[in-house]
Amino acid sequence: MRRRFIFILSFLLTLFSVSQANDQDFVERAYYGALFEPKATVHNGAGQDTGVALRKGRKNLPDGFLEFAEALGEDRYPILWMTYTSLSQPRKTIINWGEHVRSKLEETGRKDIMPQIGLNLTGGHDTGEGLDELIAKGKYDDRIDAFCQALEIIDRPMFVRIGYEFEGSWNGYKPDSFIKTWIRITKAIREREIKAATVWCSAGGSAGPLPLSAVLAYYPGDEWVDWWGVDVFSPEEIPTDKLKEFCIEAGKRNFPVMLGEVTPRYVGVLDGKESWDKWFGPFFQFVRSRPEVKSICYINWDWDFWAETLGFQWIDWKDSRIQNNQYVLDAYRKEMDSPLYQHSQKN
């Protein structure tokens, strides 16, 4: 009887060990001492919020962050909240955006949630110059001031992806003016001692097969950057040498990597296991394998809906809301249960 008990106990301990091993099946994280960098974990982030302008006069719009957080559950609540603004907007609109962000974050009742902000630098002008060129010449300093005021209103640790997806042809940025613009904005943030980490965020595979040297043409220099970032969309982008090379280069320069926008473009969630195997599984395997990756931000959207609502060409990007397929939701929850990920703690 005693021998049988020992056998059963040994068997159960073996199962527990296997389970623990699976939970720990990731590469130990590198730590670079960057601003707001977790030491040994990866931020769980989500969104994205469309801002004040869209919500004015509109009700019952989907909320990617809250739907994602509710679907994952209390113990897996995301710690990063994605939102956007642009220096092409009037000062008042930018400041109102800051008030909106503060209000939305206060509604969660969680003091540790950090905004992950995409700062857009595009805009059409009769002069024939791009917005990045005008900012570089000091002609938008009043908007930079308004943006800094908005960040001071938000008043919590945050990340700012200045001119995100900078090498993407759709933005039209020029390397020289982009670098000058980046430094001008970063100087303003630092001079006012705002609690914001700047993220130099590449478009990744969406920009095409550009060599790393072409991406680095937009680099403002190590002294002006807090984090590196890269966006991941279509499944074919995940196994590429380009994505791996970007992370390796960031690590060599002692920068953590944020995967600033990630979503299963053209895959979605509705095919369950097939969706998981095609995009989610490879994506999380990449996250687990790269010690430089310290933050991920999932876009929990029905892309066709937002394409029609916002007038963007996102048709056929599919429904990426994890709550709309039980297989994907269960698998995502299991992934987030790994000690690798850092979640918000209820205050």
MODAFEN-V862694 format. One record per backbone hydrogen bond with DSSP energy under -1.0 kcal/mol. CO is the residue of the C=O (numbers start at 1). NH is the residue of the N-H. E is the energy in kcal/mol with one decimal. If there is no record, write none. Layout:
BEGIN
co=[CO | CO]
nh=[NH | NH]
e=[E | E]
END
This chain:
BEGIN
co=[1 | 2 | 3 | 4 | 5 | 6 | 7 | 8 | 9 | 10 | 11 | 12 | 13 | 14 | 15 | 16 | 17 | 18 | 19 | 20 | 22 | 24 | 34 | 42 | 43 | 44 | 44 | 45 | 46 | 47 | 51 | 52 | 55 | 63 | 64 | 65 | 66 | 67 | 68 | 69 | 73 | 74 | 77 | 79 | 80 | 81 | 82 | 83 | 85 | 86 | 90 | 91 | 92 | 93 | 94 | 95 | 96 | 97 | 98 | 99 | 100 | 101 | 102 | 103 | 106 | 114 | 115 | 116 | 117 | 118 | 119 | 120 | 125 | 130 | 131 | 132 | 133 | 134 | 135 | 140 | 141 | 142 | 143 | 144 | 145 | 146 | 147 | 148 | 149 | 150 | 151 | 158 | 159 | 160 | 160 | 161 | 161 | 165 | 168 | 174 | 175 | 176 | 177 | 178 | 179 | 180 | 181 | 182 | 183 | 184 | 185 | 186 | 187 | 188 | 189 | 190 | 194 | 195 | 197 | 198 | 198 | 199 | 200 | 201 | 202 | 203 | 204 | 205 | 208 | 211 | 212 | 215 | 216 | 221 | 222 | 227 | 228 | 229 | 232 | 234 | 235 | 240 | 241 | 242 | 243 | 244 | 245 | 246 | 247 | 248 | 249 | 250 | 251 | 256 | 257 | 258 | 258 | 259 | 261 | 262 | 263 | 264 | 264 | 269 | 271 | 272 | 273 | 274 | 275 | 276 | 279 | 280 | 281 | 282 | 283 | 284 | 285 | 286 | 288 | 290 | 291 | 292 | 294 | 295 | 296 | 297 | 298 | 299 | 301 | 302 | 303 | 304 | 305 | 306 | 307 | 312 | 314 | 318 | 319 | 321 | 322 | 325 | 326 | 327 | 328 | 329 | 330 | 331 | 332 | 333 | 335 | 338 | 340 | 342]
nh=[5 | 6 | 7 | 8 | 9 | 10 | 11 | 12 | 13 | 14 | 15 | 16 | 17 | 18 | 19 | 20 | 21 | 22 | 23 | 24 | 25 | 26 | 37 | 342 | 296 | 79 | 80 | 298 | 82 | 300 | 55 | 56 | 58 | 67 | 68 | 69 | 70 | 71 | 72 | 73 | 76 | 77 | 344 | 114 | 46 | 116 | 49 | 118 | 120 | 89 | 94 | 95 | 96 | 97 | 98 | 99 | 100 | 101 | 102 | 103 | 104 | 105 | 106 | 107 | 109 | 81 | 159 | 83 | 161 | 85 | 163 | 87 | 128 | 134 | 135 | 136 | 137 | 139 | 138 | 144 | 145 | 146 | 147 | 148 | 149 | 150 | 151 | 152 | 153 | 154 | 155 | 197 | 117 | 162 | 199 | 119 | 164 | 168 | 171 | 178 | 179 | 180 | 181 | 182 | 183 | 184 | 185 | 186 | 187 | 188 | 189 | 190 | 191 | 192 | 194 | 193 | 196 | 158 | 160 | 226 | 227 | 201 | 229 | 165 | 231 | 206 | 207 | 208 | 210 | 215 | 216 | 218 | 219 | 224 | 225 | 200 | 258 | 202 | 263 | 237 | 238 | 244 | 245 | 246 | 247 | 248 | 249 | 250 | 251 | 252 | 253 | 255 | 254 | 228 | 294 | 230 | 260 | 297 | 232 | 299 | 265 | 267 | 268 | 272 | 274 | 276 | 277 | 278 | 279 | 281 | 283 | 284 | 285 | 286 | 287 | 288 | 289 | 290 | 27 | 293 | 30 | 257 | 43 | 259 | 45 | 262 | 47 | 301 | 320 | 306 | 307 | 308 | 309 | 310 | 311 | 314 | 317 | 303 | 269 | 324 | 325 | 329 | 330 | 331 | 332 | 333 | 334 | 335 | 336 | 337 | 338 | 341 | 42 | 44]
e=[-2.3 | -2.4 | -2.1 | -2.5 | -2.7 | -2.5 | -2.3 | -2.5 | -2.4 | -2.0 | -2.2 | -2.4 | -2.4 | -2.4 | -2.5 | -2.7 | -2.6 | -2.3 | -2.1 | -1.8 | -1.3 | -2.6 | -1.9 | -2.9 | -2.1 | -2.6 | -1.4 | -2.4 | -2.2 | -2.9 | -1.2 | -1.5 | -2.0 | -2.5 | -1.7 | -2.9 | -2.6 | -2.0 | -2.2 | -2.1 | -1.9 | -1.1 | -3.3 | -3.2 | -1.9 | -3.0 | -2.6 | -2.6 | -2.9 | -1.2 | -2.1 | -2.5 | -2.7 | -2.0 | -1.7 | -1.8 | -2.3 | -2.7 | -2.2 | -2.3 | -2.7 | -2.4 | -2.3 | -1.8 | -1.1 | -2.1 | -2.6 | -2.2 | -3.6 | -2.2 | -2.3 | -2.0 | -1.5 | -1.8 | -2.7 | -2.0 | -1.1 | -2.2 | -1.8 | -2.0 | -2.4 | -1.8 | -2.6 | -2.5 | -2.2 | -2.3 | -2.2 | -2.1 | -1.9 | -2.1 | -2.4 | -2.6 | -3.3 | -1.2 | -2.8 | -1.8 | -1.2 | -1.7 | -1.8 | -3.0 | -2.4 | -1.9 | -2.5 | -3.0 | -2.3 | -2.1 | -2.4 | -2.7 | -2.6 | -1.5 | -2.1 | -2.7 | -2.9 | -1.3 | -2.1 | -1.4 | -2.4 | -1.5 | -2.7 | -1.3 | -2.3 | -1.1 | -2.5 | -2.2 | -1.5 | -1.3 | -1.7 | -1.8 | -2.3 | -1.3 | -2.7 | -1.8 | -1.8 | -1.9 | -1.4 | -2.3 | -2.5 | -2.8 | -1.5 | -1.8 | -1.1 | -1.4 | -3.2 | -2.0 | -1.8 | -2.4 | -2.4 | -2.1 | -2.4 | -2.2 | -1.4 | -2.3 | -1.5 | -2.3 | -2.7 | -2.1 | -1.3 | -1.6 | -2.5 | -2.7 | -2.3 | -2.1 | -2.8 | -1.9 | -1.7 | -2.6 | -3.0 | -1.7 | -2.1 | -3.5 | -2.4 | -2.9 | -2.0 | -2.0 | -2.3 | -2.5 | -1.4 | -1.2 | -3.1 | -1.1 | -2.0 | -2.8 | -2.7 | -3.2 | -1.7 | -2.1 | -1.5 | -1.4 | -3.1 | -1.8 | -2.3 | -1.8 | -2.3 | -2.9 | -1.4 | -1.7 | -1.7 | -1.8 | -1.9 | -2.2 | -1.2 | -2.6 | -2.8 | -2.3 | -2.6 | -2.6 | -2.2 | -2.2 | -2.5 | -1.1 | -1.5 | -1.6 | -2.2 | -2.1]
END
